[in-house]
C-alpha cells in the first residue's frame, strides 16, 4: 500500500462554529458529528502515512477521547507503530484528563505535550 504522507506531520483544528446548522449539524448530536468528522479525517491521513497533530483538550466524550479510541483501533489493525500517530499539544494550564491506566493503554500511540507554566519575566524598564 502506498503511503505518500509517510514522515509528514499534519496539524488540524476542528471545532464547533455558531453556524453549524447551516451545514446540517443540528440537535444534541452535533458534538458526535464533529468528533466523527475529526476521527475520519485522522483515519484517512494516518492511512496515507501521516502523523496528526491536534491541540484539543481532553473532555468526556470530546474530540481527543474519540481520536484516542481511533488510535487504539488502528494499533489493533496495523500493529504497533514505531512513532506516535497522534500528537496532542495542550496550552498551560490545561492537562490531559487521563487516568494512569488510560495513559498506559495509549502507550506510544498518542504523544501528549502538556505546556509548562510560563515563567514570570521581569518587566522591561522604559
Secondary structure, DSSP 8 states (H G I E B T S, - for coil): ---TTTT-EEE------TTGGGGT--STTHHHHHHHHHHHHHHHHHHTT-EEEE-----TTSHHHHHHHHHHHHHHHH---SS-SEEEEE-TT------HHHHHHHTTSEEEEE------------
